[in-house]
Amino acid sequence: MTVALVLLTVAVVLLVALLCAVVAGMLARIDGATWPTALTRATATFAAALALAAAVTAALSSFLT
């Protein structure tokens, strides 16, 4: 049960990070940025979302053990 919960959580975090990256890229492109700039902003957003998820996991891990 625990393994399934971890896998589901990882999948949800990756999906949310991917959606954030897509939205950031689209907003950058709508704002008039070139394709490489929009891709760079999307990549930075994806990395930031994963870093935030890792930070929250590290902060909550002491409560869950």
PLY file of the C-alpha trace (Angstrom):
ply
format ascii 1.0
element vertex 65
property float x
property float y
property float z
element edge 64
property int vertex1
property int vertex2
end_header
0.00 0.00 0.00
2.81 2.41 0.86
4.61 1.85 -2.43
1.44 2.57 -4.38
0.88 5.76 -2.41
4.44 6.93 -3.07
4.16 6.19 -6.79
0.83 7.99 -7.02
2.24 11.00 -5.21
5.27 11.14 -7.49
3.01 10.94 -10.53
0.81 13.77 -9.27
3.81 15.97 -8.47
5.30 15.37 -11.92
1.96 16.09 -13.58
1.49 19.35 -11.68
5.09 20.42 -12.42
4.58 19.64 -16.10
1.33 21.60 -16.23
3.01 24.57 -14.54
5.82 24.42 -17.08
3.40 24.32 -20.01
1.45 27.28 -18.69
4.65 29.26 -18.08
5.85 28.53 -21.61
2.51 29.50 -23.10
2.38 32.74 -21.13
5.92 33.59 -22.17
5.07 32.90 -25.80
1.89 35.00 -25.61
3.95 37.78 -24.05
6.08 37.84 -27.20
9.09 35.79 -26.14
10.95 33.73 -28.70
10.67 29.94 -28.64
14.04 29.40 -26.92
13.18 31.96 -24.24
9.77 30.41 -23.65
11.37 26.97 -23.39
13.90 28.30 -20.90
11.14 29.80 -18.76
9.17 26.57 -18.90
12.23 24.57 -17.88
12.94 26.91 -14.99
9.34 26.62 -13.83
9.46 22.83 -14.02
12.65 22.75 -11.96
11.22 25.20 -9.42
8.06 23.13 -8.99
10.11 19.98 -8.39
12.37 21.83 -5.95
9.33 23.10 -4.08
7.90 19.59 -3.88
11.23 18.29 -2.57
11.40 21.05 0.04
7.87 20.35 1.24
8.61 16.64 1.40
11.76 17.26 3.43
9.91 19.57 5.78
7.05 17.11 6.33
9.20 13.99 6.59
9.97 14.62 10.24
6.25 14.58 11.04
5.57 11.37 9.12
8.29 9.22 10.66
0 1
1 2
2 3
3 4
4 5
5 6
6 7
7 8
8 9
9 10
10 11
11 12
12 13
13 14
14 15
15 16
16 17
17 18
18 19
19 20
20 21
21 22
22 23
23 24
24 25
25 26
26 27
27 28
28 29
29 30
30 31
31 32
32 33
33 34
34 35
35 36
36 37
37 38
38 39
39 40
40 41
41 42
42 43
43 44
44 45
45 46
46 47
47 48
48 49
49 50
50 51
51 52
52 53
53 54
54 55
55 56
56 57
57 58
58 59
59 60
60 61
61 62
62 63
63 64
